[in-house]
Amino acid sequence: MPKISVIIPVYNVEKYLRKCVESVEAQTYQDYKIILVDDGSTDESGKLCDALAQKNERITVVHQTNKGQGGARNAAINLCDTEYILFVDSDDYIHPELLERCMGAAQKHNCDIVLFDAVSVDESGKTGALYDLPVSTNKVLTKSEKCILSKNPSPCDKLYKTSLFKDNNIHYPEKVWYEDLRTIPKVLLFADKIVKLESEPLYYYLQRSDSTMHTPNYDRIVKERINAVDDLRDYYKANNLYEEYKDVLDFVVIYHGFLLPCLEMYRRTGNHKKYMDILFNALKDRVQNPLANPYLTLLRKNENIILKLALKQRYFFIGCITSLNRTLKKLKHN
């Protein structure tokens, strides 16, 4: 039986899927299988999944009606009979040594989760932002370092023991945005041993202009962000862990429920006051003194400045700063 299930949700990605699967097939560690979940694709992605499976017996294909990325991952997790899970989004790809390095650390430390860095790439392959986790490498993380992971709840920069999901009855919510924020911090609760690899980025995150994070549907962004942080807070309360992790959960509200959507909106032109007021009131209802939160040290300098302006509702100045940043970025690329 293979050691790792590589789970790849698939939805209308015929342009990218082959490269993604080939990056898994090229792994130096070969004790794995691939589960492709065609989540009701309306292009040729479903047929491509079947064609890839015909050429590689390691590949299992599931076809289902559209349930969103969370529902696709759930379908694959239900099929998993391997010790570990790796999530790969179908438009991304991975370093050829990712599985080998992760399994080396997992076996050395008997890990529940192995972390690794990721980097963004554009469609020409040019690298951009580094998604690194500011924690110790090559040793088991402390409890405080585990809490730091709340800043980046991506499912794709981690190798997990399958039992974390199955034994604790953790499922992704279906047909929502920010399903990762609603899920990964729950998984982290049950991970006793987490180790981060010390290496170059091993995961390549494709920046697509038509992805969810680039879709300026601010009504839904605001609603889904607030719902996501509330879902997480409710889960901790239901498990009698809210008081123990209150600072972490408050940081999640500040960062994911307020600052990030603020940054998403003000990176584009327009009047965002309506949405910022909704987010600001939601924050006030949930966090008493945001600027006193100990995890604000995780923010970059620019993020700190914008957070302070947003908390004073100085939206005009946020617009000026982000507009200047856009101009400087354009000049840099010209």
Buried (B, 14 or more C-beta within 10 A) or exposed (E): EBBBBBBBBBBBBBBBBBBBBEBBBEBEBEBBBBBBBBBBBEEBBBEBBEEBBEEEEBBBBBBEEBBBBBBBBBBBBEBBEBBBBBBBBBBBBBBBBBBBBBBBBBEEBEBBBBBBBBBBBEEEEEEEEEBBBEBEBEEBBEEEBBBBBBBBBBBBBBBBBBBBBBEEEBBBBBEBBBBBBBBBBBBBBBBEBBBBBEBEBBBBBBBBEEEEEEEEEBEEBBBBBBBBBBBBBEBBEEEEBBEEBBBBBBBBBBBBBBBBBBBBBBBEEEEBBEBBEBBBEBBEEBBEEBEEBEBBEBBEEEBBBBBEBBBEEEBEEBBEBBEEEBEEEEEEEE
